[in-house]
Amino acid sequence: MSIPRIFFIACLLCPLFGDEIDSTQLKNPKIAFISAVIPGGGQIYNGKLFKALSLVVLEGMAYNSWLENAAIYKDYDTDDYPLRKHRYLEKRNKYAWWVGFIYVYGMIDAVVDAHLSPFNDVMASPIELEPKSGEDNE
């Protein structure tokens, strides 16, 4: 097994061995990360259906463009296509990067949304439950 593959697997497994999650959190960031293995899965877990749909559509469009340019590059004939062969190679590589960026963005977004899910509840709650009696309070 190659070193980059081992590093990638280790990065995927690291969140599974983290500290215990704070009980005030409504969403579990670890589950959001694991759900994000499927594009849009983490957003569905967090209840962000529009984001999930957007990520799935963007991922599908980038993947489709990557496949189209890869096929054109593989079966290139100067009479059939307006651009040079090298340009289709560049476009294929660009869309491969986009597939990766959209996928990683979806994973990061799912984890951040899960971490921030209790934010509104925490900010709406009072700082102190009971007023303290003391010299300044009468």
BALOBA-1460 file (C-alpha; in Angstrom, 3 decimals):
// residues 138
<rec num="1" residu="m" x="0.000" y="0.000" z="0.000"/>
<rec num="2" residu="s" x="1.438" y="3.399" z="-0.926"/>
<rec num="3" residu="i" x="2.181" y="6.127" z="1.609"/>
<rec num="4" residu="p" x="-0.371" y="8.625" z="0.204"/>
<rec num="5" residu="r" x="-3.099" y="5.980" z="0.397"/>
<rec num="6" residu="i" x="-2.191" y="5.157" z="4.027"/>
<rec num="7" residu="f" x="-2.155" y="8.882" z="4.871"/>
<rec num="8" residu="f" x="-5.568" y="9.357" z="3.239"/>
<rec num="9" residu="i" x="-7.082" y="6.440" z="5.157"/>
<rec num="10" residu="a" x="-5.544" y="7.709" z="8.411"/>
<rec num="11" residu="c" x="-7.054" y="11.156" z="7.801"/>
<rec num="12" residu="l" x="-10.454" y="9.583" z="7.257"/>
<rec num="13" residu="l" x="-10.198" y="7.535" z="10.451"/>
<rec num="14" residu="c" x="-8.761" y="10.248" z="12.749"/>
<rec num="15" residu="p" x="-12.138" y="11.811" z="13.621"/>
<rec num="16" residu="l" x="-13.364" y="8.438" z="14.840"/>
<rec num="17" residu="f" x="-10.854" y="8.422" z="17.709"/>
<rec num="18" residu="g" x="-11.365" y="11.972" z="18.997"/>
<rec num="19" residu="d" x="-12.473" y="13.148" z="22.418"/>
<rec num="20" residu="e" x="-15.989" y="12.679" z="23.689"/>
<rec num="21" residu="i" x="-18.412" y="15.214" z="22.213"/>
<rec num="22" residu="d" x="-19.886" y="17.976" z="24.346"/>
<rec num="23" residu="s" x="-23.430" y="17.171" z="25.446"/>
<rec num="24" residu="t" x="-24.681" y="20.621" z="24.412"/>
<rec num="25" residu="q" x="-24.190" y="19.856" z="20.731"/>
<rec num="26" residu="l" x="-27.299" y="18.812" z="18.874"/>
<rec num="27" residu="k" x="-25.481" y="17.355" z="15.867"/>
<rec num="28" residu="n" x="-22.536" y="15.002" z="15.993"/>
<rec num="29" residu="p" x="-19.665" y="16.293" z="13.793"/>
<rec num="30" residu="k" x="-18.231" y="12.769" z="13.489"/>
<rec num="31" residu="i" x="-21.472" y="11.452" z="12.054"/>
<rec num="32" residu="a" x="-21.642" y="14.489" z="9.756"/>
<rec num="33" residu="f" x="-18.129" y="13.692" z="8.499"/>
<rec num="34" residu="i" x="-18.967" y="10.043" z="7.926"/>
<rec num="35" residu="s" x="-22.235" y="11.026" z="6.213"/>
<rec num="36" residu="a" x="-20.264" y="13.349" z="3.952"/>
<rec num="37" residu="v" x="-18.514" y="10.379" z="2.337"/>
<rec num="38" residu="i" x="-21.525" y="10.420" z="0.012"/>
<rec num="39" residu="p" x="-21.672" y="13.883" z="-1.605"/>
<rec num="40" residu="g" x="-24.424" y="15.838" z="0.133"/>
<rec num="41" residu="g" x="-24.872" y="13.223" z="2.875"/>
<rec num="42" residu="g" x="-23.502" y="15.450" z="5.622"/>
<rec num="43" residu="q" x="-25.784" y="18.288" z="4.583"/>
<rec num="44" residu="i" x="-28.786" y="15.941" z="4.669"/>
<rec num="45" residu="y" x="-27.737" y="14.849" z="8.175"/>
<rec num="46" residu="n" x="-27.619" y="18.514" z="9.234"/>
<rec num="47" residu="g" x="-31.030" y="19.211" z="7.678"/>
<rec num="48" residu="k" x="-29.682" y="21.450" z="4.888"/>
<rec num="49" residu="l" x="-31.477" y="19.879" z="1.938"/>
<rec num="50" residu="f" x="-30.899" y="22.761" z="-0.491"/>
<rec num="51" residu="k" x="-27.147" y="22.645" z="0.181"/>
<rec num="52" residu="a" x="-27.190" y="18.877" z="-0.283"/>
<rec num="53" residu="l" x="-29.001" y="19.160" z="-3.602"/>
<rec num="54" residu="s" x="-26.633" y="21.926" z="-4.743"/>
<rec num="55" residu="l" x="-23.560" y="19.860" z="-3.897"/>
<rec num="56" residu="v" x="-24.918" y="16.769" z="-5.629"/>
<rec num="57" residu="v" x="-25.757" y="18.759" z="-8.770"/>
<rec num="58" residu="l" x="-22.374" y="20.528" z="-8.823"/>
<rec num="59" residu="e" x="-20.520" y="17.271" z="-8.205"/>
<rec num="60" residu="g" x="-22.486" y="15.579" z="-10.983"/>
<rec num="61" residu="m" x="-21.849" y="18.407" z="-13.439"/>
<rec num="62" residu="a" x="-18.111" y="18.442" z="-12.713"/>
<rec num="63" residu="y" x="-17.902" y="14.655" z="-12.973"/>
<rec num="64" residu="n" x="-19.855" y="14.643" z="-16.245"/>
<rec num="65" residu="s" x="-17.605" y="17.354" z="-17.725"/>
<rec num="66" residu="w" x="-14.558" y="15.386" z="-16.627"/>
<rec num="67" residu="l" x="-15.865" y="12.248" z="-18.358"/>
<rec num="68" residu="e" x="-16.747" y="14.135" z="-21.559"/>
<rec num="69" residu="n" x="-13.326" y="15.756" z="-21.853"/>
<rec num="70" residu="a" x="-11.578" y="12.472" z="-21.019"/>
<rec num="71" residu="a" x="-13.517" y="10.718" z="-23.791"/>
<rec num="72" residu="i" x="-12.755" y="13.480" z="-26.301"/>
<rec num="73" residu="y" x="-9.066" y="13.408" z="-25.371"/>
<rec num="74" residu="k" x="-8.934" y="9.622" z="-25.712"/>
<rec num="75" residu="d" x="-10.712" y="9.484" z="-29.092"/>
<rec num="76" residu="y" x="-9.394" y="12.759" z="-30.501"/>
<rec num="77" residu="d" x="-9.707" y="13.386" z="-34.225"/>
<rec num="78" residu="t" x="-8.807" y="16.817" z="-35.653"/>
<rec num="79" residu="d" x="-11.809" y="16.885" z="-37.986"/>
<rec num="80" residu="d" x="-14.397" y="16.367" z="-35.231"/>
<rec num="81" residu="y" x="-13.349" y="18.839" z="-32.531"/>
<rec num="82" residu="p" x="-12.648" y="22.587" z="-32.665"/>
<rec num="83" residu="l" x="-9.875" y="22.644" z="-30.021"/>
<rec num="84" residu="r" x="-6.415" y="21.107" z="-29.977"/>
<rec num="85" residu="k" x="-5.963" y="17.755" z="-28.224"/>
<rec num="86" residu="h" x="-3.856" y="19.260" z="-25.434"/>
<rec num="87" residu="r" x="-6.697" y="21.655" z="-24.557"/>
<rec num="88" residu="y" x="-9.025" y="18.720" z="-23.847"/>
<rec num="89" residu="l" x="-6.369" y="17.235" z="-21.572"/>
<rec num="90" residu="e" x="-6.217" y="20.528" z="-19.657"/>
<rec num="91" residu="k" x="-10.014" y="20.677" z="-19.396"/>
<rec num="92" residu="r" x="-10.159" y="17.061" z="-18.221"/>
<rec num="93" residu="n" x="-7.615" y="17.775" z="-15.482"/>
<rec num="94" residu="k" x="-9.387" y="20.986" z="-14.464"/>
<rec num="95" residu="y" x="-12.690" y="19.174" z="-13.978"/>
<rec num="96" residu="a" x="-10.958" y="16.393" z="-12.041"/>
<rec num="97" residu="w" x="-9.713" y="19.071" z="-9.623"/>
<rec num="98" residu="w" x="-13.220" y="20.536" z="-9.403"/>
<rec num="99" residu="v" x="-14.642" y="17.126" z="-8.488"/>
<rec num="100" residu="g" x="-12.118" y="16.909" z="-5.641"/>
<rec num="101" residu="f" x="-12.651" y="20.479" z="-4.430"/>
<rec num="102" residu="i" x="-16.445" y="20.148" z="-4.356"/>
<rec num="103" residu="y" x="-16.182" y="16.842" z="-2.512"/>
<rec num="104" residu="v" x="-13.801" y="18.227" z="0.141"/>
<rec num="105" residu="y" x="-15.887" y="21.406" z="0.484"/>
<rec num="106" residu="g" x="-18.974" y="19.288" z="1.171"/>
<rec num="107" residu="m" x="-17.153" y="17.349" z="3.894"/>
<rec num="108" residu="i" x="-15.817" y="20.485" z="5.586"/>
<rec num="109" residu="d" x="-19.181" y="22.236" z="5.338"/>
<rec num="110" residu="a" x="-20.969" y="19.273" z="6.935"/>
<rec num="111" residu="v" x="-18.576" y="19.178" z="9.896"/>
<rec num="112" residu="v" x="-18.724" y="22.960" z="10.424"/>
<rec num="113" residu="d" x="-22.541" y="22.960" z="10.262"/>
<rec num="114" residu="a" x="-22.660" y="20.146" z="12.804"/>
<rec num="115" residu="h" x="-20.315" y="22.038" z="15.142"/>
<rec num="116" residu="l" x="-22.364" y="25.233" z="14.828"/>
<rec num="117" residu="s" x="-25.800" y="23.602" z="15.102"/>
<rec num="118" residu="p" x="-26.324" y="24.559" z="18.801"/>
<rec num="119" residu="f" x="-25.146" y="28.150" z="18.226"/>
<rec num="120" residu="n" x="-28.604" y="29.797" z="18.183"/>
<rec num="121" residu="d" x="-29.746" y="27.880" z="21.274"/>
<rec num="122" residu="v" x="-26.609" y="28.785" z="23.201"/>
<rec num="123" residu="m" x="-26.830" y="32.456" z="22.231"/>
<rec num="124" residu="a" x="-30.551" y="32.635" z="23.144"/>
<rec num="125" residu="s" x="-30.066" y="31.192" z="26.626"/>
<rec num="126" residu="p" x="-29.370" y="33.576" z="29.515"/>
<rec num="127" residu="i" x="-25.832" y="33.824" z="30.788"/>
<rec num="128" residu="e" x="-26.851" y="33.246" z="34.412"/>
<rec num="129" residu="l" x="-29.871" y="31.290" z="35.504"/>
<rec num="130" residu="e" x="-30.299" y="33.063" z="38.859"/>
<rec num="131" residu="p" x="-29.152" y="36.533" z="39.835"/>
<rec num="132" residu="k" x="-26.492" y="36.457" z="42.511"/>
<rec num="133" residu="s" x="-27.024" y="38.349" z="45.711"/>
<rec num="134" residu="g" x="-24.098" y="40.418" z="46.816"/>
<rec num="135" residu="e" x="-22.933" y="43.851" z="47.761"/>
<rec num="136" residu="d" x="-23.766" y="45.412" z="44.385"/>
<rec num="137" residu="n" x="-27.184" y="43.733" z="44.062"/>
<rec num="138" residu="e" x="-29.963" y="45.075" z="46.248"/>
